[in-house]
Amino acid sequence: MKFNSIPKLNLSDLLSGNKQSIRLLSEALSDHGFFIIYNHKIDLELFKKSYEISESFFNLDDDLKTQYAFPENAGARGYTPFAKETALGETQPDLKEFWHHGPVINKNFDNRVKKNIQITELEEFNKILDELFHQLNKVGIDLLSSIALSLNLEKDYFCNWVEHGNSLLRLIHYPPVNNVNIHRAREHADINLITLLIGADEPGLEVKHKSGQWIPVTTDFDEIVCNIGDMMQLVTDHKLKSTSHRVIKYKNQEIKSRYSIPFFLHPSPNTILKSIYNNKDKGVLADDFLDERLKAIKLY
């Protein structure tokens, strides 16, 4: 399998333990950490509604949006203004603003998992995001089972990690940019276990090959782009790759806004992230790992 042909896998085949699908998944995870799934059973109407409500929020006045910003919590929930986040190792901020939405909290969650912010200006906002979070969280947990099988682990190896995880749904708005600065989101890797990106049919997402070449990701609206994050890379001793990626504007693209909705699957804050191969590894607390990275990308 060549890197420039990111595999598209039938989720039903993965969940049934189909050997060919598991093999393709294993190759992708150990080579570059990206794959695409289809037949995920999530209603596309939910995808459409989520993008529509996202655009409606970002069209609100800046003064109103800023009332929903909580920088003291590193933007864990609510609004983060334009040009706030800076990719690890970069000096120029990303050209984006975003919204964070998490799980519906109950007494089983660690108190470090923040409650969601209620938006009153948009009637369906929280309802739609709650449903999208639920659906993507379910698919994410299913994928963790497939990843465990690809590593010759028990199917439910990672399930306890994420059962009450600190997972995150992010609505992103990249405002119109000219052709002088084409980097909407500069080169970065994700912090979490795995990422699921819906509606990634608009050009601009690119994945970095180990040769240094940037490979455009092409997909359809009904497919989900998935990739490994740094936490999963850590616990697999780099067997699974957390690969750098970016979002750019191509010079021949129309100058307009771009919207994106990734879902970041995180473990619960009290999970110890340690090697699945080395029993002597003491590991690191998931909350400490996350906190350090949030400071590094200037969300504190």
N, C-alpha and C positions, 0 to 999 in steps of 0.2 A: 504493500500500500504506500503510495507516494504522499508526501505531506500536503501537496497542493490539491489533493482530493480528499478533504475532510469527510469521513464516512457518514452516511445517513443510515440510521439504524431504526428498525421497527421496534417500538417499545414493547409491544406484545411478545415479540420473539425474545427480547432480552429477558422479560419477566418469566417466560416459560423455561428459561435456561437453555435456549437454543445454542448449541456448541459453536456454530459458525458466527452467530452474533456476538457471543461472549468473546470469541477469539478476536474479532474485529475491534471490539471495545478495548480489549487488553492491549492490542497493538497501538491503538490511538492514544490510550492513556500513558503508555510508556514512551511513546515517540514525541508527542506534542501536546497531549492533554485536552484536545478539542474533539467533539463529535456532535452530530445533529440527530435529533430524534423526531420521528413522525408517528402517527397513530397513537397519540397520547390521550385521546378521549376528552380533552378539555374543549368545551364548546367555544367555537371561534367568535361567537357573539360576545362572549366575556372578554376576549382579547380586544375586540373593537370598542366595546364600552369603556374598557380601561384606558385605551389611548384617547378616546374622546373626553373622558373626565379629566385625564392628565392635562390635555391641551386647555381645557376650560380653567383649570386651576392656574396654570402658568400665565394665562391671559388676564388674571386679576391684577389690580394695581400693585406695584412693588411695596408701597406702604402697608397694604393689607397683608400681603404674603409675609412680610417681615415680622408681623405680629405672631406668626406661627414658627418663628425661628428660636431655637434654644441651644445656643453655642456652648453653654455650660455643660451640656450633656453630649458634646461632640456631635451634635446633630443626629443623635440616635433615633429620634422621632421628630417628625415635622419638617420644616423648610430649611434648606441651606442656600444662601444667596449666591448669585453669579460670581465666578472667579474666586471662590473660597478654597476649594480642594486643590491641592498640588500633589501630583504623582510623586511617589518615592524617588528621590534622587534628582528631581527636576526643580528648576527655579521659577518657571513660568506656570501660573495656575491654569487649570483646565477651563475651557470656555463653556461652562455649563452651570445651571442651577438645578436643584433636585429636592425631592420629597422622600422621606423615609416612613415606612409603615411596617409594623411588626405583627406578631400573633395576638390573638385575643387572650388576655392574661387571666389566669385563675390562680388558686392557692398553690397549685403544683409547680408554678414557675419560680425560679430564683428571683429575689427582689432586685437584682441588677438588670433584669430584663424590663425595659421601660414600657409603660402603657402608651397606647396610640393617642394621637391628638385628634380631637373631633373638629371637623370642619362644618360650620353652620351655613356658609354661603352657597355650598353646592350640595343639594339634597341627597343625592345618591353616592356621594364621594366615598364615605367610609364603608357603606354596604358593599359597593363594587370591589373595593380594595380588600375587604375582609374575605370575600369569596375567591378573588384571584389568589390571595395569599394561601388560603386553604388548599386550593387545587394544585398550585405549584409546590407547596410543601409536601403534599401527598406524592406527586411525581418525583420530587427530589429524594424522598425516603425510599421509594421504589428503586431509583437509580443507585442509591447507596447499596442496596441489596445486590444489584448486578455487579457493581464495582467490587464488593466483597467476594463474590463468586469468581471474578476475574483474578483475584489475588489468592485464590484457594483458601478463603476464610469461610466461616459459617455465614450463611445468608444474612442473618440478623446482627452481624458483628458490630455495626455502627449504629444500630437502631436506638440503643439507650442514650447515645451521645446527643441525639437530635430530638428525642421525644418531646422535650420541653426546651427546645433550643432557642437561641437568641437570633433567629433568622430574620431576614430583612428584605422587604420589597422596596425597590427604588424606582421612582418616576423621574426621568431625566429630560430636561429641555436644553438643547443646544441652540441658542439664538442664531440668527443669520450671521455668517462671517464672510469676509471677502477672501481673495486669493493670496493675501499677504501672509496671514497666519492661518494655515489650513488645519492645525492640530486642535481639534475640539476636545479630545481627551488624549493626553500624551501617553507614551509608552508606560505600561504598568502591568502588574500581576494582581490577581484578586487575593484577598486575605483569607477567605473562608474555606470550607470543605469543597463544595462544588457550586457552580453558578448556572442558572437557567435563564436564558434570554428569549423573551417572546417577541414576535413581530419584527424580526431582524431582517426584513426583506429590503430595506433601503440601504444602498451602498455606503460604505465608509468604515465598517469594522474590518480590521486587518490583524492577522496573527503573525508573530515573528518566528521565522524558521531559524534553526541553530546556525545556518550559514549567514544569517543577518538579513536575508531577504524577507520582505513583507508580503504575505499571502492574503488577498481579499477573501472574505467569507461571503459566499453567495447562498441564499436560502429563500424559502417561500414563507409567506405570512403564517401559514398553518403549521410550521415546523418550529422546534425549539433548539437553539444553540446551547450546548453544554460545555463546560470546561472545569478543569481541576484548579483549586485554589491552593494557597500556600500552606494552609493547615493540613490538607491531605498530602501534599508533597512532603511535609515535615514528618508525618507519622509513617509514611512509606519509605523513609530514608531516600527520597528523591527517585524512587522507582517510578512513581507517577509524577508527571511533569506539570508544574504550574507555569504556563507559558505567557510571556509578555504579549500584550495586544494593545491596540490603540483605535481611536476613532478620528478619521480625517475627512475633510471636504475635498473631493476631487475638483480640479480646475474647470472641468466641463459640466459640473453640477450646477443647477440653479441655486442662486443665493436665497436660502429660505431656512426656516427653523427645522430642526431635526428632533424627533422624540424617540425615547428608548425606555424599555421596562425590563431590567434584570432582577432576578431573585437570587439572593445570596443565602445558601443553606449553612447555618452555623450550629455548632454544638452548644449545649447549655454552658453558662459561665464557669461552673465548677468542674467541668470535664478536664481531665489531665491528658494533654496531647503528648503521647509518647510513642516511640517506635513499636510497630507491630512485629518487628523482627528481633529486637534487642531487649531482652527482659531486664537488663541492667540500666536501661535508660530511665532516668527519673522524670523526664518530660517537663512540660511547662503548663501552667494553668491557662485554659482557653481565654479567660477574661483578661489575664495579664498580656497574653500574646496580642489580643485585639486592641487593648489600651495602648500598647507600645506603637502599634502600627497607625492608629488613629492620630497619635501625636506626630508621627513621622510625616503624615500627609496633610498636616496643618489643620485638622478639624478641631483641635483644642486651641 
